[in-house]
Amino acid sequence: STYLGGSNADLGNGIAVDSSGNAYVAGQTASTNFPTANAVQGKYGGGQNDAFVAKLNASGSALLYSTYLGGTGSDAGLGIAVDSAGNAYVAGRTASTDFSTANPIQSKYGGGTF
């Protein structure tokens, strides 16, 4: 077992394990110093909290990757799944109009509340 978090509120909302025993965690953090490794987004985006996605080795002794996912609004990773190739798929929520996307089906925040 291990701790995973920074100096503020951190919450793991979903976990998946691949065939090698690596653990994938999705959640939300309000920590600007959440541990990152091989990050897509290395800095806190702002707002109340950012989503995070992390991959730990099977023994929990190494952080293989960890990244923030978020914009200037409130963001959270709520669930995660991993396929046989080790690709992680994350579901969550955002209130960020500047959430980063790549080839999206919906390119702009639709509004509303969660």
C-alpha positions in Angstrom: 0.0 0.0 0.0 1.0 3.6 -0.5 -0.1 7.2 0.0 -1.0 9.1 -3.2 -1.7 12.8 -2.8 -0.6 16.3 -2.1 -1.1 18.8 0.8 -4.8 19.4 0.1 -7.9 17.3 -0.4 -7.4 14.3 -2.7 -10.0 11.6 -3.5 -9.6 8.4 -5.5 -12.9 7.7 -7.2 -12.1 4.7 -9.4 -9.5 1.9 -9.7 -8.6 -0.7 -12.3 -5.9 -3.3 -12.5 -4.2 -4.7 -15.6 -3.0 -8.2 -16.3 0.4 -7.4 -14.8 -1.1 -6.2 -11.6 -0.5 -2.5 -12.2 -3.1 -0.2 -10.6 -4.7 2.7 -12.4 -6.4 5.3 -10.3 -8.7 8.2 -11.3 -9.9 10.8 -8.9 -9.8 14.5 -8.0 -7.4 16.7 -6.2 -7.3 20.2 -4.8 -3.5 19.9 -4.3 -1.2 22.0 -6.4 1.6 19.7 -5.3 0.0 16.3 -6.3 2.8 14.0 -7.4 3.1 13.8 -11.2 5.3 11.6 -13.4 5.4 11.4 -17.2 2.5 13.9 -17.0 0.3 15.1 -19.9 -0.6 18.1 -17.7 2.1 18.7 -15.1 0.4 21.6 -13.3 -2.8 22.2 -11.5 -5.3 23.8 -13.9 -7.3 25.8 -11.3 -10.8 25.9 -10.0 -12.0 23.9 -7.0 -10.2 20.7 -8.1 -8.6 18.9 -11.0 -9.1 15.3 -12.1 -6.0 13.1 -11.9 -5.0 9.8 -13.5 -2.2 7.7 -12.1 -0.6 4.3 -12.8 1.3 2.5 -10.1 3.4 -0.6 -10.4 2.0 -3.9 -9.0 3.8 -3.5 -5.6 2.8 0.1 -5.2 6.4 1.2 -5.0 6.7 3.2 -8.2 4.5 5.9 -9.9 4.7 4.9 -13.6 2.6 7.9 -14.6 0.5 10.5 -13.0 -1.1 13.6 -14.4 -3.6 16.3 -13.7 -6.6 16.6 -16.1 -8.3 19.9 -15.8 -9.0 23.5 -16.7 -9.9 26.6 -14.7 -13.2 25.1 -13.5 -13.9 22.1 -11.3 -12.9 18.7 -12.7 -13.0 15.1 -11.4 -12.1 11.7 -12.7 -15.0 9.4 -11.5 -14.2 6.1 -13.1 -11.5 4.3 -15.0 -11.1 1.1 -17.1 -8.0 -0.4 -18.7 -7.9 -2.5 -21.9 -5.6 -5.5 -22.6 -3.0 -3.1 -24.2 -2.8 -1.0 -21.0 -4.7 2.0 -22.3 -6.7 3.8 -19.6 -10.1 5.2 -20.3 -11.4 7.8 -17.8 -15.0 9.1 -17.2 -15.6 12.1 -15.2 -17.0 15.6 -15.0 -15.9 19.1 -15.8 -17.1 22.7 -15.4 -14.0 24.0 -17.3 -14.6 25.8 -20.5 -10.9 25.4 -21.3 -10.6 21.6 -20.6 -8.0 20.2 -23.0 -9.4 17.8 -25.7 -7.9 16.0 -28.7 -10.2 15.2 -31.7 -13.4 15.6 -29.6 -16.9 14.6 -30.5 -18.1 17.7 -28.6 -15.5 20.5 -28.9 -17.0 23.0 -26.4 -18.4 22.9 -22.9 -22.2 22.5 -23.0 -22.8 24.4 -19.8 -25.1 23.4 -17.0 -24.2 22.1 -13.6 -23.4 18.7 -12.2 
